[in-house]
Amino acid sequence: MRAFQISQFGLEHLRPVELPKPTPGPGSVLIRVRATALNYRDLMLVRGHYDPNLAMPRIPLSDGAGEVVAVGDGVTRFKPGDRVIGLFFQHWQDGGPSPAKSRGALGGDVDGMLAEYVVLPEDGVVPFPAHLSYEEASTLPCAALTAWNALFHAAAVQPGDTVVIQGTGGVSIFALQFAKLAGARVLGTSSSDEKLQRAKDIGLDQGCNYKQNPEWSAWVRKETGGEGADLVIEVGGPGTIAESMKAVRVGGTIAQIGVLSGTEAKLSIVPILMRQIRLIGIYVGSRTMMEAMHRAMECSQLKPMVGKTFPFLDAVEAYRTMEQGRHFGKVVISVSSDD
């Protein structure tokens, strides 16, 4: 089978290889991968900025969708022909996070989905909503579940709440879609007026160009009658966290998800204390969260925003699109294979 591997860090070392087609052992399933999707984490991993001690060679990418083509002994959840996605955290089934549950992340701790076939434990696989294509479903394991966790577990968003999203990448657009399902008002920032308009077309209530208005927290406070937002989906990191702390209301929540502007920042503790801000890190989620998210998507017939799709052999170009920030929504890689 064909796959992409890295043997050392750098996009120039992400290369196609021929590997033996795997076979499922007891309790596992063989999946023919039909599509995979990129997250910023995948780019950081290949660059060497995510885990400098990554074991190599490694097949990257956490997110992928496909069909079960064979099952090992003892498998009861799936049969050949089932359409499935893999869980980002293979061992996080339910409850809160723990060190044990946080191990086994696809495309990092273990080989990922950028291959024509993968073998996963049946507990690490979930059926996806029937109304979705493989390309659409491939976007769900990381970005969608992260947004769902932030909205409904970290913050318990209610109708009438105000949510702020940053940019128009995968997590932010999913947060917009899910927040609107919950009846929330959504404000968004971007450096592109064109992207803000596209976000408005799918439900964004108001947008702010942060290049033109760097102190966008004042705009958020104005839009909320001086109160601030109930939840900020924080994906920027050091370059945006100070503004997020000014933008959130007293007693509000900042869901820290991304590190697009770096990994280290000087952070004043005083506003967190005096304004009783809940600052919580969000790192994807569990199987039960994913199943609840799928039920909501099925009831609403919600579809992910797929920005651009690349053929399998153009996987490196897909990474470069992610690197250059040219996308709106998700970047997808289509994978095809024969029996």
Secondary structure, 3 states (H helix, E strand, C coil): CEEEEECCCCHHHEEEEECCCCCCCCCEEEEEEEEEECCHHHHHHHHCCCCCCCCCCECCCCEEEEEEEEECCCCCCCCCCCEEEECCECCCCCCCCCCCCCCCEECCCECCCCECEEEEEHHHEEECCCCCCHHHHCCHHHHHHHHHHHHHHHCCCCCCCEEEEECCCHHHHHHHHHHHHCCCEEEEEECCHHHHHHHHHCCCCEEEECCCCCCHHHHHHHHCCCCCEEEEEECCCCCCHHHHHHHEEEEEEEEECCCCCCCCCCCCHHHHHHCCCEEEECCCCCHHHHHHHHHHHHHHCCCCCEEEEEEHHHHHHHHHHHHHCCCCCEEEEECCCCC
